[in-house]
Amino acid sequence: MMINLCNELHQLCSKLPRYKHPFNISELPKNGIYIVFEKGEKAHNADRIVRIGTHTGQDNLPVRLKEHFYNENKNRSIFRKNIGRAFLQNDKYLEIWNFDFIPKNNREQYAKKISLKKQTEIEHQVSDYIRKNISFVILPIENEKQRLEFEAKIIGTVSLCKECFPSKKWLGLSSPEEKICCSGLWQKQHLYKTPLDESGFKILEKIIKN
């Protein structure tokens, strides 16, 4: 049943409008779950899901996707941060990249270690990769509680599926994060936990059709 539901999820997503760079932020649904695909990754005779995400706060989905694709600030996007980690796997600067510089005390403590030139180079590299290789669909869900529940269960479904595995060339295999390498997903939360059941999938399907 797990593989069947994951297959049905991939088939459902393959029928939805696909977005990729460049896209118009104003044309995106304001609330929902975004399902991410990556060039060269396949599963269930479709493009393989490589990330599942949503947003907090009502009407913030376009802002969240803008942070991933267009705002060159890894502190605002864990997706960007994880891709940068894969690029920096054997680079000493990985230690600095891992720091969160939003808190003022962190900025002050590590200010002398930050190379603005290096940071800018990596951010550009991440942006270039995302814009050339990443696409997504949106499952429009207005209710925040429902979004978070379905996000977690979709992650559980895909991570538990034995037919969803990365290609040998997948960038995530270079990640220093073991959970990313093993799961084939650009995330670490909700992996291998409660998946969708048949009734949950039907609810999700109904939401999308409506």
Beta strands, then each sheet from edge to edge (+ up, - down):
strand 1: 19-20
strand 2: 33-43
strand 3: 46-53
strand 4: 134-139
sheet 1: 1+ 4- 2+ 3-
end
